[in-house]
């Protein structure tokens, strides 16, 4: 078989595969001979059907199958021999391809398009202005977490009087300027609101102490922080709540109160199962440890994402976009009908796919060229660590045997191994980035960190 290539773009090639009869005839004869031995045709004894008749009946289909296999094998061998790093898979060139006559022809020519991976070169210089946000741990964070858990695991009651932290159910109606129910005004018979969500103390005080059956007049747009909460209360959506200025009347029909769980061993065991926490002090120590670990993980995650985004932008890796779009659409057509994506949706998502592919190529380059490959032992150690935290709160002593057994079992799960491997690679890359970039550390409280994430997300919209 003769294979030749020509450039069709910066990162695309067209391959021409010329197949002669010598490339496939032996395999075709062998396959037809098998058909002859197995064929059951009236008038002929089994295995005695004339070869010519079998060829006439099955020759075209068999030739097509054999040639297809030969092409696949030779194409793979050629790509390996030429050391071509390709993206996706070779795509038949439908424009260059002429009709193939497997019945009468003996020589065939096939054309394929391939996309090539771009060369990667990353210079970690001063143009990377990346900061490492360090979230400060505060004791009040422990108080907040424990209070939230006491509420979550508390006992619900339905008192007659509203107090702090209660959720109120009832009906709400829009009022006119005279304070009467507005004709054709907004009305929600199944409204509910949380007293703690009311931002103005003057409005909150109107609800505190009120009994079931009472009516409270207030302005929702002044009571809540944003139009989402107002729209939810009135069941009108945030868009309609934007220009709302009316007062409303809320008739209280039910009050839901959560009595916080008591600080005892039963509560401790619900917060941390199998941790055997006995005292409030032990609980606070464990919560503090977990919060600090969470803060560190969130800081690391943001730093990693910031570096990835900066690398993608800085390198601006060229890709064979037209080839990739065609390849994606072809694979989409092969999906089951209920899993296919509309062509216009595919086009809209391409930029996101392209950046994801860019990072995939860059990550592969960084891992290989900086010896960051995950070893089997690293995988086992990480899986054991995760299992130990989940089952025994990180206490490995006395639990080694069972952890080793479960770890070996998890190692047989390819999806789980891939997930853990990705975690380890991210940790290795994050450490590598710190060494290369030496980022400035910026201390901040958690609420400021969250606000930073919100502003950055808004800026990207």
Long-range contacts (C-beta under 8 A, 24 or more apart in sequence): 1-70, 1-74, 3-74, 3-75, 3-78, 5-82, 8-113, 9-320, 9-322, 9-323, 10-318, 10-320, 11-115, 11-116, 11-117, 11-118, 11-318, 11-319, 11-320, 11-323, 12-113, 12-114, 12-115, 12-116, 12-320, 12-322, 12-323, 13-84, 13-113, 13-114, 13-116, 14-93, 14-96, 14-111, 14-112, 14-113, 14-114, 15-75, 15-78, 15-90, 15-111, 15-112, 15-113, 15-114, 16-109, 16-110, 16-111, 17-71, 17-74, 17-75, 17-109, 17-110, 17-111, 17-112, 18-107, 18-108, 18-109, 19-67, 19-70, 19-71, 19-107, 19-108, 19-109, 19-110, 20-106, 20-107, 21-106, 21-107, 23-67, 23-70, 24-63, 24-66, 24-67, 24-70, 27-66, 27-69, 27-70, 28-59, 28-62, 28-63, 28-66, 31-62, 31-65, 31-66, 32-58, 32-59, 32-62, 35-62, 59-103, 60-102, 60-103, 61-102, 63-102, 64-100, 64-102, 67-102, 67-108, 71-110, 75-112, 79-114, 84-114, 84-116, 85-116, 85-117, 86-114, 86-115, 86-116, 86-117, 87-115, 87-116, 87-117, 87-319, 87-320, 87-323, 87-324, 87-327, 87-357, 88-115, 88-323, 88-324, 88-327, 89-327, 90-114, 91-323, 91-326, 91-327, 91-330, 113-323, 113-326, 114-323, 115-319, 115-320, 115-323, 115-324, 115-327, 116-320, 117-361, 118-317, 118-318, 118-319, 118-361, 120-315, 120-317, 120-361, 120-362, 120-365, 121-315, 122-311, 122-314, 122-315, 122-362, 122-365, 122-366, 124-433, 124-436, 124-437, 127-314, 128-307, 128-310, 128-314, 128-437, 130-303, 130-306, 130-307, 130-310, 130-433, 130-437, 130-439, 131-306, 131-439, 131-440, 131-441, 131-442, 132-299, 132-303, 132-434, 132-439, 132-440, 132-441, 132-442, 133-299, 133-302, 133-303, 133-441, 133-442, 133-444, 133-449, 133-452, 134-299, 134-441, 134-442, 134-443, 134-444, 135-295, 135-296, 135-298, 135-299, 135-444, 135-445, 135-446, 135-449, 136-443, 136-444, 136-445, 136-446, 137-288, 137-291, 137-292, 137-295, 138-445, 138-446, 139-288, 141-291, 141-446, 142-284, 142-287, 142-288, 142-291, 145-287, 145-291, 146-283, 146-284, 146-287, 147-260, 149-261, 149-267, 149-271, 150-260, 150-261, 150-263, 150-267, 151-258, 151-260, 153-261, 153-267, 153-270, 153-271, 154-258, 154-259, 154-260, 154-261, 155-258, 155-259, 155-261, 156-256, 156-257, 156-258, 156-259, 157-256, 157-257, 157-258, 157-259, 158-254, 158-255, 158-256, 158-257, 159-255, 159-257, 160-211, 160-212, 160-255, 161-209, 161-210, 161-211, 161-255, 162-195, 162-207, 162-208, 162-209, 162-210, 162-211, 162-252, 162-255, 163-195, 163-208, 163-209, 163-257, 164-195, 164-196, 164-208, 165-194, 165-195, 165-196, 165-257, 165-258, 166-194, 166-195, 166-255, 166-256, 166-257, 167-192, 167-193, 167-194, 167-195, 167-255, 167-256, 168-192, 168-193, 168-194, 168-195, 168-207, 168-250, 168-252, 168-254, 168-255, 168-256, 169-252, 169-253, 169-254, 169-255, 169-256, 170-250, 170-251, 170-252, 170-253, 170-254, 171-250, 171-251, 171-253, 172-233, 172-234, 172-248, 172-249, 172-250, 172-251, 173-248, 173-249, 174-246, 174-247, 174-248, 175-217, 175-246, 175-247, 175-248, 175-249, 176-246, 179-217, 179-247, 181-249, 182-246, 185-246, 186-234, 186-236, 186-244, 186-246, 186-248, 188-233, 188-234, 188-235, 190-235, 191-233, 191-234, 191-235, 191-250, 192-233, 193-233, 193-250, 197-224, 197-225, 197-229, 198-223, 198-224, 199-223, 199-224, 199-225, 210-252, 211-252, 212-252, 212-253, 212-254, 212-255, 213-251, 213-252, 213-253, 214-251, 214-252, 215-249, 215-250, 215-251, 215-252, 216-249, 216-250, 216-252, 217-247, 217-248, 217-249, 217-250, 218-247, 218-248, 218-250, 219-245, 219-246, 219-247, 219-248, 220-244, 220-248, 221-245, 272-393, 274-391, 274-392, 274-393, 275-393, 286-393, 295-446, 298-449, 299-449, 300-427, 300-430, 302-449, 302-453, 303-430, 303-433, 303-434, 303-439, 304-426, 304-429, 304-430, 304-433, 307-430, 307-433, 307-437, 308-359, 311-359, 311-362, 312-355, 312-358, 312-359, 312-362, 315-358, 315-362, 317-358, 317-361, 317-362, 319-354, 319-357, 319-358, 321-350, 321-354, 324-350, 324-353, 324-354, 324-357, 325-350, 328-353, 363-425, 363-429, 366-429, 366-432, 367-425, 367-428, 367-429, 370-432, 372-425, 372-428, 372-429, 372-432, 374-421, 374-424, 374-425, 374-428, 378-424, 379-411, 379-417, 379-420, 379-421, 379-424, 380-407, 380-411, 382-420, 382-423, 382-424, 383-407, 383-410, 383-411, 383-416, 383-420, 386-420
